[in-house]
Amino acid sequence: MYRGELVSVPEDTRGSTSLPESEETPGRGGSGAGADGASRRAAAVNENRVAPETAGGAVRAAKTDSRPRALWRRVGEAVLMVAVAFGLAMLVQAFVVKPYVVPTGSMIPTIQLNDRVLSDRITFHFREPRVGDIVVFRNPMSGGVPLVKRVVAVGGQVLEIRNGYLYLDGVRQEEPYLAPERRGTYNWPEYRVPEGALWMMGDNRVESGDSRIFGPVPVSDVLGRAFLVYWPPAHMGRLR
């Protein structure tokens, strides 16, 4: 071959060497793989978008389901509290303190008409009623309806009333709780109070239905010791 001589290359052999049909060049094969990858990424994005909404819906559903249960729980707690309070109030009234309304003026001026008083139900479990105590007891003449009066004599004492003044065992009693205009001027002969009984009288001696009408009251009929006016506020105070 001489220098400068041209060697012709057959037309079907020009260009680069072809690869086997089973192999792909990066340029050709990349388009298919890229499409598959893009599809997977799109699906992942869609999943990421849908998942929070689905989770949020589940949370909202759970909250919606829990609201009625919480409401009923609160209602149940409120009912229980009311029941407990009512039960405690009943126990207190039965064994500790009981309120009463005084619908008459038989204890004026100590207790006014329609005053509300509290009665201590404990004291007389530890001691007997004494002269001067204001007590609540069952009315012997009206089927046990409660009355409020003052103890003026106890079992074994001899009482007498002269011109409105009370005498016990021959000694005149001062009774500072009486208003002069409500003492009266009546007389009562000597009377010995039976053992286990009490002689009751109202502080409004001229307008009181008491032991002068229904006689001595058994100690067992005493319900408690009235110790406080709690209503109305203008009359509020301890009873003496």
C-alpha positions in Angstrom: 0.0 0.0 0.0 1.3 3.3 -0.9 1.3 6.3 1.4 -1.7 8.4 0.8 -3.7 5.6 -0.7 -7.3 5.5 0.4 -8.9 2.3 1.6 -12.6 2.2 1.1 -14.8 0.8 3.9 -18.0 -1.0 3.0 -21.1 1.0 3.6 -22.6 -1.6 5.9 -19.6 -1.6 8.2 -19.3 2.2 8.6 -20.0 3.5 12.1 -19.5 2.0 15.5 -19.7 -1.6 16.3 -23.2 -2.8 17.1 -24.0 -4.3 20.5 -25.8 -7.5 21.0 -29.6 -7.2 20.8 -29.9 -8.3 24.5 -28.0 -5.3 25.8 -29.1 -1.7 25.8 -27.2 1.5 25.8 -27.6 3.9 28.6 -29.5 6.3 26.3 -32.0 3.8 25.0 -32.6 1.7 28.2 -32.7 4.8 30.5 -36.1 6.0 29.1 -37.9 2.8 30.3 -36.3 2.6 33.7 -36.9 6.3 34.2 -40.6 5.9 33.5 -40.9 3.0 35.9 -39.1 5.0 38.6 -41.2 8.1 38.0 -44.4 5.9 38.4 -43.1 4.5 41.6 -42.3 8.0 42.9 -45.7 9.3 41.9 -47.4 6.4 43.7 -45.3 7.1 46.8 -46.3 10.7 46.7 -49.9 9.8 46.3 -49.6 7.4 49.2 -48.0 10.1 51.3 -50.8 12.4 50.4 -53.6 10.0 51.2 -52.2 8.5 54.4 -52.5 11.7 56.6 -56.0 12.2 55.4 -56.9 8.6 56.3 -55.2 8.9 59.7 -56.9 12.2 60.4 -60.3 10.7 59.5 -59.6 7.8 61.9 -58.7 10.2 64.7 -61.8 12.3 64.1 -63.9 9.2 64.1 -62.4 8.1 67.4 -63.0 11.5 68.9 -66.6 11.5 67.7 -67.1 8.0 69.2 -65.6 9.0 72.5 -67.7 12.2 73.0 -70.9 10.4 74.0 -69.0 8.1 76.4 -67.4 11.1 78.0 -70.7 12.9 78.3 -72.4 9.9 79.9 -69.5 9.5 82.3 -69.9 13.1 83.4 -73.6 12.7 83.8 -73.0 9.5 85.9 -70.5 11.3 88.1 -73.0 14.2 88.6 -75.8 11.8 89.6 -73.5 10.0 92.0 -72.4 13.2 93.6 -76.1 14.3 94.1 -77.0 10.9 95.5 -74.1 11.0 98.0 -74.9 14.6 99.0 -78.6 13.6 99.6 -77.6 10.6 101.6 -75.2 12.6 103.8 -77.9 15.2 104.3 -80.4 12.5 105.4 -77.8 11.0 107.8 -77.0 14.4 109.3 -80.7 15.1 109.8 -81.3 11.7 111.3 -78.4 11.7 113.7 -76.8 15.1 114.0 -78.8 18.3 113.3 -82.3 18.8 112.0 -84.0 22.0 110.9 -87.5 23.0 111.9 -89.9 25.9 111.1 -91.7 27.3 114.2 -95.2 28.3 112.8 -96.5 29.9 116.0 -95.6 32.7 118.3 -95.6 30.6 121.5 -91.8 31.2 122.1 -91.8 35.0 121.5 -89.5 36.9 122.1 -86.9 34.1 122.0 -88.2 32.6 118.7 -90.3 34.7 116.4 -93.2 33.5 114.3 -92.0 31.4 111.3 -88.3 31.4 112.4 -86.3 28.5 111.3 -84.2 26.7 114.0 -81.6 24.0 114.1 -82.1 21.1 116.6 -79.1 19.2 118.0 -79.8 15.5 118.1 -76.6 14.5 119.9 -76.5 16.3 123.2 -79.3 14.3 124.9 -77.5 11.1 124.2 -74.9 12.2 126.7 -76.9 14.1 129.3 -80.5 14.6 130.4 -82.5 17.7 129.5 -82.1 20.5 132.0 -84.2 23.4 133.2 -83.8 26.2 130.7 -83.1 24.0 127.7 -85.2 24.7 124.6 -86.2 21.4 123.2 -88.0 19.8 120.3 -90.4 17.1 121.4 -93.4 15.1 120.2 -96.7 16.7 120.9 -98.7 14.3 123.1 -102.0 15.7 121.8 -101.5 15.7 118.0 -100.0 12.4 117.0 -96.4 13.3 117.7 -96.2 16.5 115.6 -93.0 18.3 116.8 -93.3 21.3 119.2 -90.6 23.7 120.5 -90.8 24.7 124.2 -88.6 25.4 127.1 -88.0 23.0 129.9 -89.1 24.7 133.2 -89.0 21.7 135.5 -87.6 18.1 135.4 -88.6 14.9 137.1 -88.8 15.1 140.9 -89.0 18.9 141.1 -92.1 20.7 142.6 -93.3 23.6 140.5 -95.7 26.4 141.3 -96.8 29.6 139.5 -97.8 32.6 141.6 -99.1 35.7 139.7 -97.1 34.6 136.6 -93.8 33.9 138.4 -92.4 30.4 138.4 -91.3 28.7 141.6 -89.2 25.5 141.7 -89.0 23.7 145.1 -90.2 27.0 146.7 -87.6 29.2 145.0 -88.7 31.9 142.6 -87.0 31.7 139.1 -85.7 34.8 137.4 -86.3 33.7 133.8 -84.6 36.6 132.1 -85.8 35.3 128.7 -89.4 36.3 129.4 -90.8 39.7 128.2 -92.7 41.3 131.1 -95.9 41.8 129.0 -95.8 38.1 128.1 -95.4 36.7 131.6 -99.1 36.8 132.5 -100.6 36.9 136.0 -102.1 33.4 136.3 -101.5 30.9 139.1 -100.7 27.2 139.2 -100.8 25.1 142.3 -97.9 23.0 143.5 -97.2 20.0 141.3 -94.4 17.4 141.5 -93.1 16.4 138.0 -93.0 12.6 137.6 -89.6 11.0 137.3 -88.6 10.5 133.7 -90.7 13.5 132.6 -90.4 17.2 131.9 -92.6 20.2 132.3 -92.7 22.3 129.2 -93.8 26.0 128.8 -93.5 28.6 126.0 -91.7 31.9 126.6 -94.9 33.6 125.5 -96.8 32.4 128.6 -100.0 34.2 127.7 -100.3 32.5 124.2 -98.7 29.1 124.6 -100.2 25.6 124.5 -97.9 23.7 126.7 -97.7 21.3 129.7 -100.4 23.4 131.4 -102.7 21.8 128.7 -101.2 18.4 127.9 -99.3 17.7 131.1 -95.7 16.4 131.6 -93.8 15.1 128.6 -91.8 11.9 128.8 -88.0 12.4 128.3 -88.2 9.6 125.6 -90.4 12.0 123.5 -87.7 14.6 123.3 -86.2 14.8 119.7 -83.4 17.3 120.3 -82.2 20.6 121.7 -82.9 23.7 119.7 -79.7 25.8 119.7 -79.8 28.2 116.7 -82.1 30.4 114.7 -80.6 30.3 111.2 -83.3 32.1 109.2 -84.3 34.9 108.6 -80.9 36.6 108.9 -82.3 39.4 111.0 -83.1 36.9 113.8 -80.0 34.7 113.4 -78.3 33.8 116.6 -77.8 31.2 119.3 -80.8 30.2 121.5 -80.5 30.7 125.3 
